[in-house]
Each structure stands twice: as C-alpha cells, then as structure tokens.
Amino acid sequence: MKRRRRRSGTSQGGEVMRKMTCAEWELRRLLWRIRSVLSFWVVSLIDCTMGIRLQGGEANHGSNSSGSM
C-alpha cells in the first residue's frame, strides 16, 4: 500500500514542480539558506560551549569567555 502511494505521489509532485513559479523557488532557496546558516551557528555554539566546559567549568565567569577568541 505504501509503495503505491509513493508512486502516485511522485507523479503528482512532478506536475506540481512544473507549475511552480519563480517566487516559490526563491522561497524554497531562502528557507534552505536559513536552515543551513542556523545549523552552522548551532553546531559552532555547541562546540564553543563544550570547549569552555572542557577547559574548566569553574573558570567560566562570562567576562573572559567573549574576549578569549
């Protein structure tokens, strides 16, 4: 049952993509860029916080954390 639904969905999806306007494509590209940037910042933020924890949680006062880089 699932395979039949997927096959019918792909044919309908192809028709929808043909009828897409330029504005819809731009919106999709914009959303993809936002997701990629957000994922990059989240990963870098987690990496930074993990580095601070590994250096020593007791020395994390907040005043020196921003100026360390």
C-alpha positions in Angstrom: 0.0 0.0 0.0 2.8 2.4 0.9 4.7 1.8 -2.4 1.6 2.6 -4.5 1.0 5.8 -2.6 4.7 6.9 -3.1 4.5 6.2 -6.8 1.3 8.2 -7.3 2.8 11.0 -5.1 5.9 11.2 -7.2 3.9 11.7 -10.4 1.8 14.4 -8.7 4.9 16.0 -7.3 6.5 16.2 -10.7 3.4 18.0 -12.1 3.4 20.4 -9.1 7.1 21.2 -9.7 6.5 22.1 -13.3 3.8 24.6 -12.3 5.9 26.2 -9.7 6.6 29.9 -10.1 9.9 31.7 -9.7 8.7 33.2 -6.4 8.1 29.7 -4.9 11.5 28.6 -6.0 13.1 31.7 -4.4 11.2 31.0 -1.2 12.5 27.4 -1.1 16.0 28.6 -1.7 15.7 31.2 1.1 14.4 28.6 3.5 17.2 26.3 2.6 19.8 29.0 3.2 18.2 29.9 6.6 18.3 26.3 7.6 22.0 25.9 6.6 23.0 29.1 8.4 21.1 28.1 11.6 22.6 24.6 11.6 26.1 26.1 11.2 25.6 28.5 14.1 24.0 25.9 16.4 26.9 23.5 15.8 29.5 26.2 16.4 27.7 27.3 19.5 27.6 23.8 20.9 31.3 23.3 20.0 32.2 26.6 21.8 30.2 25.7 24.9 31.7 22.2 25.0 35.2 23.8 24.7 34.6 26.1 27.6 33.3 23.2 29.7 36.4 21.1 28.9 38.7 24.0 29.8 37.1 24.2 33.3 33.5 24.9 34.4 34.7 26.8 37.5 36.6 29.4 35.5 33.5 30.3 33.4 32.7 33.7 34.7 31.3 35.2 31.5 33.6 38.3 31.3 36.5 36.4 29.8 34.5 34.0 27.6 33.7 36.6 24.9 37.2 38.0 24.8 39.0 34.7 24.6 38.7 34.5 20.9 
